C-alpha cells in the first residue's frame, strides 16, 4: 500500500487483507482507462494496478486466468500467438 489516498495492495494476499479489514464499499481501480464507465461509488479507492499478468493459459482447453489489472492487449497478444482471438 502507498499514499495519495488509494489503497494499493502489492499482491493478491495483500488485497485480501485490505478487503477483510475494511468495512465499507470500494471504488475498484485497475488500469484507470475507463473511469467514466459504471456507477460512481462513494467508497475507498482500491487500486489493483499491481495485480497484473496471466496466471494460467491452456490454449488447447481455451482457458485463461488473469489478474484484475492485466491489460487486454497482453491477453490478446497471448491469444494471437496461439491463433486464438
C-alpha positions in Angstrom: 0.0 0.0 0.0 1.1 3.6 -0.5 0.0 7.2 -0.2 -2.2 9.5 -2.3 -5.4 8.2 -0.7 -5.8 5.0 -2.7 -5.3 1.6 -1.1 -2.7 -0.2 -3.3 -2.2 -3.9 -2.5 1.1 -5.3 -3.6 -0.3 -8.8 -4.4 -3.5 -10.9 -4.0 -2.8 -11.7 -0.4 -2.3 -8.0 0.4 -5.6 -7.3 -1.3 -7.4 -10.0 0.7 -6.1 -8.4 4.0 -7.3 -5.0 2.9 -10.8 -6.2 1.9 -11.2 -8.2 5.1 -10.2 -5.3 7.3 -12.3 -2.6 5.6 -16.0 -2.1 6.5 -17.4 -0.3 3.5 -17.6 -0.1 -0.2 -14.6 0.2 -2.6 -14.1 2.0 -5.8 -12.1 -0.6 -7.6 -9.4 0.9 -10.0 -7.3 -1.3 -12.3 -5.8 0.4 -15.3 -7.8 3.6 -14.9 -8.5 3.7 -18.6 -12.3 3.9 -18.3 -13.1 5.9 -15.2 -16.5 7.1 -16.6 -17.8 3.6 -17.1 -20.1 2.3 -14.4 -21.9 4.0 -11.5 -20.0 6.3 -9.2 -19.1 4.7 -5.9 -18.7 6.6 -2.6 -16.1 4.4 -1.1 -12.4 3.9 -0.6 -10.3 3.7 -3.7 -8.8 0.3 -4.2 -6.1 0.4 -6.9 -5.4 -3.1 -8.2 -2.8 -1.9 -10.7 -0.1 -4.2 -9.2 -2.3 -7.2 -9.8 -1.4 -7.7 -13.5 -0.3 -10.7 -15.5 -1.7 -14.0 -16.6 -2.0 -16.7 -14.0 -2.6 -19.7 -16.3 -3.3 -20.2 -20.0 -4.2 -23.6 -21.6 -4.8 -22.8 -25.3 -5.8 -26.3 -26.1 -8.6 -26.0 -23.4 -9.5 -22.4 -24.3 -8.9 -21.5 -20.7 -7.2 -18.3 -19.5 -6.9 -16.8 -16.0 -5.5 -13.4 -15.4 -5.2 -10.9 -12.6 -7.6 -8.0 -12.3 -5.4 -5.3 -13.9 -4.0 -7.3 -16.8 -4.2 -5.2 -19.9 -6.4 -6.5 -22.6 -3.6 -6.0 -25.1 -1.5 -8.6 -23.1 -4.3 -11.1 -23.2 -4.9 -10.5 -26.9 -1.2 -11.0 -27.7 -1.1 -14.4 -25.9 -4.3 -15.5 -27.7 -2.9 -14.3 -31.0 0.3 -16.3 -30.5 -1.8 -19.4 -30.5 -4.2 -18.5 -33.3 -7.0 -17.6 -31.0 -8.9 -14.3 -30.5 
